[in-house]
Each structure stands twice: as C-alpha cells, then as structure tokens.
Amino acid sequence: MRTKLQPTTSIATSDANSIIVRGQDLVEDLIGKVSFTEMFLLQLTGKRPPAAHVRILDAVLVTLMEHGITPSVIATRLIYHSAPDALQAAVAAGLLGVGTTFIGTMEGCAGLLEEMMTAPEGLEARAHAIVIRHKEAGKAVHGFGHPHHKPDDPRTPRMLAVANGEFISGRYIEALKVLSGQVDAVYGRHLTINATGASAALLGEIGIPQKVMRGVAVVSRSAGLVGHILEESLKPSAAFIWETIDEAIPYEAE
C-alpha cells in the first residue's frame, strides 16, 4: 500500500488568539501597517516586498482596472440586471472575459519573453523566429496591437517610465523592446506594445510567475467591475444594451 504524502500550506494558519499569514501576525504586523498591494505581494511571494516592487504592481493594477464598456463590463452589467441580488455573480461573469483575447494576454506575452531569454541563439534571433511563427500561423503576438490606440498605446510608455524611475529595467523589458522591433520588421508596419505587453514585462521584473500573471488582471478588473455595478444601479444601461442588440440583429430563417 502506497503511503500518501502529507500536504502542507505555507500561507496561513490560525488559533483562538491569532491569525498568521506568511509568517506575519495579521493583527500585529499587517492590519493598518501594509497596503493592499503589499499584502498581495506578500501573499504571492511569501516575503515583505521592497517599496519599488509595490509601486510597480500598483502601476499595473491601476492600468488594468478600467477601459470603458468592454465585453467583460457588458457581461457584468447584463448579469447584474438579471440578478441584482447577486453582485458576486455579476463580477464573476465579467471576470470570465479575462482570457487570451482580452486582458489576460499578459500571460502569453510573458511566455514569449521567457522563451527569448532562455534561447541559446539570443534575444534577437529568437524574437524573429517567434514573430515569423505567429505570422505564418495567422495568430496575433500577445502584447502587441490595439483596436483603438494607434499608433501607440498611451499607457505603455508611462508604465515603462515608472519602472525606469524605480530603477527596475532589466531582462524582461529589454526582451519586450527587442520583440517589438521584430514585430514591426516582420509585419512591415508599427504595432504598438499594448498595456498587457507592458504589464508582462513589469510583472516579470518584480518576480511574479508567468502562470499567475493573469490573476493580477483578475484582481484589478474585479475592482473595476464593482464600480460598473454601482453605476448600473444608479444609471442603468443593461436594458438599453439588450434592446439595442435585439433590434440590431434580425431573425433570419435558415
């Protein structure tokens, strides 16, 4: 009979008098002494973060929180209209849109940057191969292009400037810039580094693993969706959206 391994957790424990999170006493060490962003980094990394890392993550969270009436916001408003007693369901509906087309593309971009950084042939050669691979497959390069922000996404230079101001400008940012040059060269036109591309580089620089980067977008967008729910309760638009779609898409017999 095989012996089962005993699972453990290094995140939190509690007893009748205390709650310990990542080795810190929640009451004595954390409440009123750290910001939400610091707590988020502590939760992810197990260590109290340096101030520069907090400012970088803050920049990403602020950037990704809001972008207008996007598909995820529409989903949230419609579900809130259907079930106003279940705010969490409306937020969950919107978060389901954090994927490989919108918002969550930082995960894919980070994977490309890490592929470049570990390539024996160097950044430039691997970046060229990556872009050729995507072009031949008819796939967008994650982190590049935007339907509205042209020729450049205004958020990206500001985000990179924040990193530079904190003296955090290392291999991920270098790889992103090299990849950007190859995207433009292979496609024969300029494609902006979008906010998720910049987010991938910044989060990589502060040690956030690629496999949980999409979770940063989930945390940020959750707050944005709650704001839309409040506005929906005060200035409803879901019924108008529904009626507009109903009128705009006619029935057609097959």
Secondary structure, 3 states (H helix, E strand, C coil): CCCCCCCCCCCEEECCCCEEECCEEHHHHHCCCCCHHHHHHHHHHCCCCCHHHHHHHHHHHHHHHCCCCCHHHHHHHHHHHHCCCCHHHHHHHHHCCCECCCECHHHHHHHHHHHHHCCCCCHHHHHHHHHHHHHHHCCCCCCECCCCCCCCCCHHHHHHHHHHHCCCCCHHHHHHHHHHHHHHHHHCCCCCECHHHHHHHHHHHCCCCHHHHHHHHHHHHHHHHHHHHHHHHHCCCHHHHHHHHHHHCCCCCC
